[in-house]
Amino acid sequence: MKVIIPAEIIFAISTLLFTVALFYASLIIRKLLKLIKPGSKIYISLLFSALFMLGVTVLHLIRIGVIFPSLAHARSWDILPLLIGAMKISAFEGGMLLLAGIFAYFSVQLYHVWSSR
């Protein structure tokens, strides 16, 4: 399999930047919630979203940096287990990306409802 290295580096950097943005958004929402609804802990949902995005980045780098180079030097009986492992990591990565989006959407919508009252 051919891996386009610049595209993978751009993806890793963009997911890391999005992780940092989610972390800062959680800090901002935490401070704003002190004014709107004291005692609310909805900012923790954004922190979970940031952690899931960090997990997506790590899993992607493992898949690109470990498994795909192993495919170049694999023998014929090693290729199928490596491909199955890569697909399992891809599925888990996609699930974590979905959970990150769900947590971020939930917390932002809840904040929007609370702030518009």
QUINORKA-V459392 format. One record per residue. N is the residue number from 1. RES is the residue in three letters. NEAR is the number of other C-alpha atoms within 8 Angstrom. D_LAST is the distance of its C-alpha to the last C-alpha in Angstrom with 2 decimals. Layout:
BEGIN
{{N & RES & NEAR & D_LAST} {N & RES & NEAR & D_LAST}}
END
This chain:
BEGIN
{{1 & MET & 5 & 53.34} {2 & LYS & 3 & 52.61} {3 & VAL & 7 & 49.75} {4 & ILE & 6 & 48.52} {5 & ILE & 6 & 48.05} {6 & PRO & 6 & 46.14} {7 & ALA & 7 & 43.54} {8 & GLU & 10 & 43.14} {9 & ILE & 8 & 42.81} {10 & ILE & 8 & 40.15} {11 & PHE & 8 & 38.22} {12 & ALA & 11 & 38.53} {13 & ILE & 8 & 37.44} {14 & SER & 8 & 34.43} {15 & THR & 12 & 33.25} {16 & LEU & 11 & 33.81} {17 & LEU & 8 & 31.81} {18 & PHE & 10 & 28.94} {19 & THR & 12 & 29.25} {20 & VAL & 9 & 29.07} {21 & ALA & 8 & 26.02} {22 & LEU & 12 & 24.20} {23 & PHE & 11 & 25.38} {24 & TYR & 8 & 24.15} {25 & ALA & 9 & 20.73} {26 & SER & 12 & 20.52} {27 & LEU & 9 & 21.57} {28 & ILE & 8 & 19.03} {29 & ILE & 10 & 16.09} {30 & ARG & 11 & 17.69} {31 & LYS & 8 & 17.73} {32 & LEU & 8 & 14.16} {33 & LEU & 11 & 12.99} {34 & LYS & 10 & 15.13} {35 & LEU & 7 & 12.87} {36 & ILE & 8 & 9.43} {37 & LYS & 8 & 10.87} {38 & PRO & 7 & 14.59} {39 & GLY & 6 & 17.04} {40 & SER & 8 & 15.39} {41 & LYS & 6 & 18.13} {42 & ILE & 10 & 16.63} {43 & TYR & 12 & 18.48} {44 & ILE & 8 & 21.65} {45 & SER & 11 & 21.03} {46 & LEU & 15 & 21.39} {47 & LEU & 11 & 24.48} {48 & PHE & 10 & 25.92} {49 & SER & 14 & 25.38} {50 & ALA & 14 & 27.28} {51 & LEU & 9 & 30.00} {52 & PHE & 12 & 30.41} {53 & MET & 15 & 30.83} {54 & LEU & 11 & 33.39} {55 & GLY & 10 & 35.14} {56 & VAL & 13 & 35.24} {57 & THR & 11 & 36.93} {58 & VAL & 8 & 39.43} {59 & LEU & 10 & 40.33} {60 & HIS & 12 & 40.81} {61 & LEU & 10 & 43.06} {62 & ILE & 9 & 45.04} {63 & ARG & 12 & 45.57} {64 & ILE & 11 & 46.61} {65 & GLY & 8 & 48.52} {66 & VAL & 9 & 50.31} {67 & ILE & 12 & 50.59} {68 & PHE & 12 & 51.25} {69 & PRO & 9 & 54.01} {70 & SER & 9 & 55.57} {71 & LEU & 10 & 55.85} {72 & ALA & 7 & 58.11} {73 & HIS & 6 & 60.67} {74 & ALA & 9 & 60.29} {75 & ARG & 6 & 63.21} {76 & SER & 6 & 63.04} {77 & TRP & 6 & 62.29} {78 & ASP & 8 & 59.47} {79 & ILE & 10 & 57.49} {80 & LEU & 8 & 55.96} {81 & PRO & 7 & 54.56} {82 & LEU & 11 & 53.11} {83 & LEU & 8 & 51.46} {84 & ILE & 8 & 50.08} {85 & GLY & 9 & 48.69} {86 & ALA & 11 & 47.12} {87 & MET & 8 & 45.49} {88 & LYS & 8 & 44.18} {89 & ILE & 11 & 42.67} {90 & SER & 10 & 41.19} {91 & ALA & 8 & 39.61} {92 & PHE & 8 & 38.18} {93 & GLU & 12 & 36.93} {94 & GLY & 9 & 35.20} {95 & GLY & 8 & 33.61} {96 & MET & 12 & 32.30} {97 & LEU & 11 & 30.94} {98 & LEU & 8 & 29.16} {99 & LEU & 10 & 27.69} {100 & ALA & 13 & 26.55} {101 & GLY & 9 & 24.70} {102 & ILE & 8 & 23.14} {103 & PHE & 12 & 21.97} {104 & ALA & 11 & 20.57} {105 & TYR & 8 & 18.81} {106 & PHE & 9 & 17.32} {107 & SER & 12 & 16.02} {108 & VAL & 8 & 14.65} {109 & GLN & 8 & 12.86} {110 & LEU & 9 & 11.38} {111 & TYR & 10 & 10.36} {112 & HIS & 8 & 8.85} {113 & VAL & 8 & 6.74} {114 & TRP & 9 & 5.81} {115 & SER & 7 & 5.60} {116 & SER & 5 & 3.80} {117 & ARG & 4 & 0.00}}
END
